Amino acid sequence: MILWTVFLGFLVILFMGVPIGIALGASSAIVLYAFMKIPLIVVAQRMFTSVDSFSFIAVPFFMLAGAFMSYGGVTKRLVNFAHALVGALAGGLALVVCVTGMFFAAISGSSAATTAAIGTAMIDEMERRGYHKSFAAAVVAAGGTVGIVIPPSITMVVYGSIASVSIGDMFLGGFLPGILMGVSMCFVSYFIAKKRNYEGVGSISFPNIVKTFRECVWALLMPIIIIGGIYGGIFTPTEAAAVAAVYGLFIGMFVYRELRPADLPKVILEAAINTTMIMFVVGGANLFGWILTNAQVPHKLGLYFAGLTTNPLVFLMLVNLLLLFIGTLINASAAVVILTPILLPVALSLGIDPLFFGVMMVVNLAIGCITPPVGLDLFVVSAITKIPIETVTREVTPYLCALIADLLLITYFQDIILIVPRMLGG
């Protein structure tokens, strides 16, 4: 009774248009008070203790780093560099979006932030060049999915904190899957552009590539500094996030000189709001997961999966189907908090590497960012372009299919995730 009540309550509140963090917390609070007779003060206590972790301090710092970089003129320099690389090819601007998405993902740690930054810079330009606006919106939404896969990734910080897996190894594991996703979306963009006669812009010039690379090299150094600092023993992942924030501030104010002191209150407030949204979702999801644990859902689900199969590959396929469905309803961070304690013990019992399992989960849930009804990237581009979500969804379908193909490849060729951590992580 408790289990069905909390699930149905969550879905009803969610489809009323209530933000997901509040929906998770409210449905949990109703069950705690009405069925379990637990004082409501426990709601606040559980939500607070769930985010009261040193590892989670990385979240606001990565948000701040991304905001400093975005306001500091990094986005347009990354776009210029991507344009120099691929802009002259068929569908050049669509390719620029996909390549810039990979670059900006290495700065922002968030799919929504990546989508918003690229969308603001590129959608109007694509429309002026003859691209259909709904296609431009779809490319930007799809390009933003790598924001939580290519390091640094806030969702990977959440998983690593819950599963006690090295966040640095998670970051390394995300490199190749993120690049695979970005390249796949480039191919999709190219073939659609050829079919619709979207031409390239300009010509490929090696001197221009060198020039634009020099202009954005400071931004591209950030992930190298983060990963190198972690594995060089200079700082922890949380301290790396703080270094990234300071580095982003330095680049914006003293190198590119587009971030002014007057902008700082606005930038810090934006990062604080985005951080609060994520942490509220994590707190609500943790409370929701606590109720599921008390209802013995992890144990029962583990027995259910054990009864279905003892084959790790079959189990991973079932998990992918579950996550693809869950990703249509709730965002990545909430899904990780709720499902990791349920699915990870079963995965470990079948001999599945927890690092591989975590990155696979993040890749899967990244696909949810462009899957209705709760595809976060779809909402972001819809807000930018004023195009209905259902229209963007039709255009984004080819990208969705390509990303699912990538997910299958990653699932059954696990070295795509593990080879870099094994080589560099020790």
C-alpha positions in Angstrom: 0.0 0.0 0.0 2.8 2.4 1.0 4.7 1.6 -2.2 1.8 2.3 -4.6 0.8 5.4 -2.7 4.2 7.0 -2.9 4.6 6.2 -6.6 1.1 7.3 -7.6 1.3 10.4 -5.4 4.6 11.3 -7.1 3.2 10.8 -10.6 0.0 12.7 -9.9 1.9 15.7 -8.4 4.5 15.6 -11.2 1.9 15.7 -14.0 0.2 18.6 -12.3 3.3 20.6 -13.4 5.0 20.7 -10.0 8.8 20.8 -10.1 10.3 17.3 -9.7 12.1 18.0 -6.4 8.9 19.2 -4.8 7.0 16.3 -6.2 9.5 13.8 -4.7 9.5 15.5 -1.3 5.7 16.1 -1.2 4.7 12.5 -2.1 7.2 11.2 0.4 6.0 13.5 3.1 2.4 12.4 2.5 3.3 8.8 3.0 5.5 9.4 6.0 2.8 11.3 7.8 -0.4 9.5 6.7 0.8 5.9 6.7 4.0 5.6 8.7 3.0 8.2 11.4 6.5 9.8 11.3 6.7 13.5 12.2 7.2 15.8 9.3 10.4 17.2 10.8 12.0 14.0 9.6 11.4 15.2 6.0 13.7 18.2 6.5 16.2 16.1 8.5 16.5 13.4 5.8 16.7 15.9 2.9 19.4 17.9 4.7 21.6 14.9 5.8 21.4 13.5 2.2 23.2 16.5 0.8 25.4 17.2 3.8 28.5 15.6 2.2 31.9 16.9 1.3 31.6 15.4 -2.2 28.5 17.4 -2.9 30.3 20.6 -2.4 31.7 20.0 -5.9 28.2 20.7 -7.4 28.0 24.5 -6.6 31.7 25.0 -7.6 31.2 23.3 -11.0 28.0 25.3 -11.5 30.0 28.5 -10.7 32.8 27.5 -13.0 30.4 26.9 -15.9 28.6 30.2 -15.2 31.9 32.2 -15.1 33.0 30.6 -18.4 29.7 31.2 -20.1 29.5 34.9 -19.1 33.2 35.3 -19.7 33.0 34.9 -23.5 34.0 31.2 -23.7 30.9 30.0 -25.6 31.5 32.2 -28.7 35.2 31.2 -28.8 34.3 27.5 -28.7 31.7 28.1 -31.4 34.3 29.8 -33.5 36.8 27.0 -33.1 34.1 24.4 -33.9 33.1 26.4 -37.0 36.7 26.5 -38.2 36.9 22.7 -37.9 33.6 21.6 -39.5 31.6 24.7 -40.6 32.4 24.2 -44.2 30.9 20.7 -44.5 27.3 20.1 -45.4 25.1 21.1 -42.5 28.1 22.9 -41.1 26.3 24.9 -38.5 24.5 21.7 -37.2 27.9 20.1 -37.0 29.2 23.1 -35.1 26.5 22.7 -32.5 27.4 19.0 -32.0 31.2 19.8 -31.7 30.6 22.8 -29.5 28.4 20.6 -27.3 31.4 18.3 -26.6 33.6 21.3 -25.9 31.2 23.1 -23.6 30.3 19.8 -21.8 34.0 19.8 -20.6 33.3 23.0 -18.8 29.7 23.1 -17.6 28.9 19.6 -16.1 25.3 20.0 -16.9 23.2 19.2 -19.9 20.7 22.0 -19.4 23.6 24.6 -19.1 25.2 23.2 -22.2 21.9 23.3 -24.1 21.1 26.9 -23.0 24.6 28.2 -23.8 24.7 26.7 -27.3 21.1 27.5 -28.1 21.5 31.1 -27.2 24.6 31.4 -29.4 23.5 29.2 -32.4 19.7 28.9 -33.0 19.1 32.3 -34.5 22.2 32.1 -36.6 21.1 28.7 -38.0 17.7 30.1 -38.8 19.3 33.1 -40.7 21.3 30.6 -42.7 18.1 28.8 -43.9 17.9 26.0 -41.3 14.4 25.1 -40.1 14.0 26.5 -36.6 12.6 23.2 -35.2 15.6 21.3 -36.6 18.0 23.9 -35.1 16.3 23.4 -31.8 16.5 19.6 -32.0 20.2 19.7 -32.8 20.9 22.0 -29.9 18.8 19.8 -27.5 20.6 16.6 -28.7 24.0 18.3 -28.5 23.4 19.2 -24.9 23.0 15.5 -23.8 26.8 15.1 -23.5 26.8 17.7 -20.8 26.5 15.1 -18.1 28.7 12.5 -19.8 31.9 14.3 -20.7 33.7 15.4 -17.5 33.3 17.2 -15.3 29.7 15.9 -14.7 27.5 16.8 -11.8 25.5 13.6 -12.2 28.7 11.5 -12.0 29.6 13.4 -8.8 26.1 12.3 -7.4 26.7 8.7 -8.4 30.2 8.5 -7.1 29.1 10.0 -3.7 26.3 7.4 -3.4 28.1 4.4 -4.7 31.5 5.1 -3.1 33.1 5.0 -6.5 36.1 7.3 -7.4 34.7 10.5 -8.9 38.0 10.9 -10.8 37.6 7.5 -12.3 34.0 8.3 -13.3 35.2 11.4 -15.1 37.8 9.4 -17.0 35.2 6.8 -17.9 32.9 9.4 -19.4 35.4 10.6 -22.0 35.0 8.0 -24.8 31.3 7.5 -24.4 30.8 11.3 -24.6 32.9 11.6 -27.7 31.1 8.6 -29.2 27.8 10.3 -28.6 29.0 13.6 -30.1 30.5 12.0 -33.2 27.2 10.0 -33.7 25.2 13.2 -33.6 27.6 14.7 -36.1 26.9 11.9 -38.6 23.1 12.2 -38.1 23.4 16.0 -38.7 25.4 15.5 -41.8 23.0 13.0 -43.4 20.0 15.1 -42.6 21.7 18.2 -43.9 22.6 16.4 -47.2 19.0 15.4 -47.6 17.6 18.9 -46.9 20.4 20.7 -48.8 21.7 22.6 -45.8 25.1 23.9 -47.1 28.3 24.6 -45.3 29.6 28.1 -44.5 33.0 29.3 -45.6 36.0 27.0 -46.2 38.3 24.9 -44.0 41.5 26.9 -43.4 44.4 25.6 -41.3 45.5 29.1 -40.2 41.9 29.8 -39.1 41.8 26.6 -37.1 45.1 27.5 -35.3 43.9 31.1 -34.7 40.5 30.0 -33.2 42.2 27.3 -31.2 44.5 29.8 -29.6 41.6 31.9 -28.7 39.8 29.1 -26.8 42.8 27.1 -25.5 42.4 28.5 -22.0 38.9 27.1 -21.8 39.9 23.7 -23.2 42.6 23.5 -20.6 40.1 23.3 -17.7 39.2 19.6 -17.9 42.9 18.8 -18.3 43.6 20.8 -15.1 40.8 19.1 -13.3 41.7 15.5 -14.3 45.5 16.1 -14.1 45.2 17.7 -10.6 43.1 14.8 -9.3 45.4 12.1 -10.5 48.5 14.1 -9.8 47.5 14.0 -6.1 47.3 17.8 -6.1 43.7 18.0 -5.0 40.5 16.0 -4.4 37.6 16.1 -6.9 35.8 18.5 -4.6 38.8 20.7 -4.4 39.2 20.4 -8.2 35.7 21.9 -8.5 36.8 24.9 -6.4 39.9 25.3 -8.6 37.8 25.2 -11.7 35.6 28.0 -10.3 38.6 30.2 -9.6 40.1 29.3 -13.0 36.8 30.2 -14.7 36.7 33.6 -12.9 40.3 34.3 -13.8 39.8 33.4 -17.5 36.6 35.5 -17.8 38.0 38.6 -16.0 41.7 38.7 -16.9 42.2 36.7 -20.1 39.1 37.2 -22.2 38.0 40.3 -20.1 34.3 39.9 -20.9 33.3 39.1 -17.3 33.0 42.4 -15.4 32.9 42.9 -11.6 29.3 44.3 -12.1 28.3 40.9 -13.6 29.4 38.8 -10.6 26.3 39.2 -8.4 24.1 38.0 -11.4 26.5 35.1 -12.2 26.8 33.9 -8.6 23.0 34.2 -8.1 22.4 32.1 -11.3 24.8 29.4 -10.1 23.2 29.4 -6.7 19.7 29.0 -8.1 20.9 26.1 -10.4 22.7 24.5 -7.5 19.7 24.8 -5.2 17.5 23.1 -7.8 19.9 20.2 -8.1 20.4 19.7 -4.4 16.7 20.0 -3.7 16.1 17.2 -6.3 18.8 15.1 -4.7 17.3 15.6 -1.2 13.8 14.8 -2.3 15.0 11.7 -4.2 17.0 10.5 -1.2 13.8 10.8 0.9 11.9 9.0 -1.7 14.5 6.3 -1.8 14.5 6.0 2.0 10.8 5.1 1.8 11.5 2.5 -0.9 14.2 1.0 1.2 11.9 0.8 4.2 9.3 -0.9 2.0 12.1 -3.4 1.0 11.9 -2.5 -2.6 15.6 -2.9 -3.3 15.6 -6.4 -1.7 12.5 -7.5 -3.6 13.7 -6.0 -6.9 17.0 -7.8 -6.4 15.3 -11.1 -5.9 13.1 -10.4 -8.9 16.1 -9.7 -11.2 17.9 -12.7 -9.7 14.9 -14.9 -10.6 14.8 -13.5 -14.2 18.5 -14.0 -15.1 22.0 -14.6 -13.8 23.5 -13.5 -17.1 25.2 -10.0 -16.6 24.5 -9.0 -20.2 20.8 -9.8 -20.0 20.6 -8.0 -16.7 22.3 -4.9 -18.3 19.7 -5.0 -21.1 16.9 -5.1 -18.6 18.5 -2.2 -16.6 18.8 -0.2 -19.8 15.1 -0.7 -20.6 14.2 0.4 -17.1 16.4 3.5 -17.2 15.2 4.5 -20.6 11.6 4.4 -19.2 12.6 6.2 -15.9 14.5 8.8 -17.9 11.2 9.9 -19.6 9.8 10.8 -16.2 12.5 12.1 -13.9 15.8 13.9 -14.4 19.2 12.2 -14.2 20.3 13.2 -10.7 17.0 12.1 -9.1 17.1 8.8 -11.0 20.7 8.1 -9.8 19.8 8.9 -6.2 16.7 6.6 -6.3 17.9 3.7 -8.4 21.6 3.3 -7.5 20.9 1.8 -4.0 18.4 -0.6 -5.7 20.3 -1.7 -8.8 24.0 -1.5 -7.8 23.9 -4.4 -5.3 22.4 -6.7 -7.9 25.0 -5.5 -10.5 27.8 -6.3 -8.0 26.4 -9.7 -7.2 26.7 -10.5 -11.0 30.3 -9.3 -11.1 29.6 -6.0 -13.0 32.1 -3.3 -12.4 30.5 -0.4 -10.4 32.5 2.2 -12.4 31.2 0.8 -15.7 27.7 0.5 -14.3 27.7 4.1 -13.1 28.9 5.6 -16.4 26.4 3.4 -18.3 23.6 4.7 -16.0 24.7 8.3 -16.7 24.8 7.7 -20.5 21.3 6.1 -20.4 19.9 9.0 -18.3 21.5 11.5 -20.6 19.3 10.2 -23.4 16.3 11.0 -21.1 17.3 14.7 -21.5 15.7 14.6 -25.0 12.9 12.1 -24.2 9.4 13.4 -23.5 7.5 14.1 -21.3 10.3 15.3 -18.9 13.2 15.8 -21.3 15.0 18.7 -19.7 16.9 19.8 -22.9 13.6 19.9 -24.8 12.1 22.3 -22.3 15.2 24.5 -22.5 15.2 24.8 -26.3 11.4 25.2 -26.3 11.8 28.2 -23.9 14.5 29.7 -26.1 12.7 29.2 -29.5 9.0 29.3 -28.3 8.5 26.1 -30.4 6.1 23.5 -28.9 7.9 20.5 -27.3 6.1 18.0 -29.5 7.4 19.7 -32.6 11.0 19.6 -31.4 10.5 15.9 -30.4 9.7 14.9 -33.9 12.9 16.5 -35.2 15.0 15.0 -32.4 14.0 11.4 -33.1 16.9 10.5 -35.4 19.3 11.7 -32.7 17.5 9.7 -30.1 17.9 6.5 -32.2 21.6 7.2 -32.7 22.1 7.7 -29.0 20.3 4.5 -28.1 22.6 2.7 -30.6 25.6 4.2 -28.8 24.1 3.0 -25.5 23.9 -0.6 -26.8 27.5 -0.3 -28.1 28.7 0.9 -24.7 26.8 -1.7 -22.8 28.3 -4.7 -24.7 31.7 -3.3 -25.3 32.6 -2.2 -21.8 36.1 -1.2 -22.6 34.7 1.9 -24.2 34.1 3.1 -20.6 36.9 1.2 -18.7 39.9 1.6 -21.0 40.8 5.2 -20.1 40.4 4.7 -16.3 42.6 1.6 -16.5 45.2 3.4 -18.5 45.3 6.7 -16.5 43.6 5.9 -13.2 45.8 3.1 -12.1 
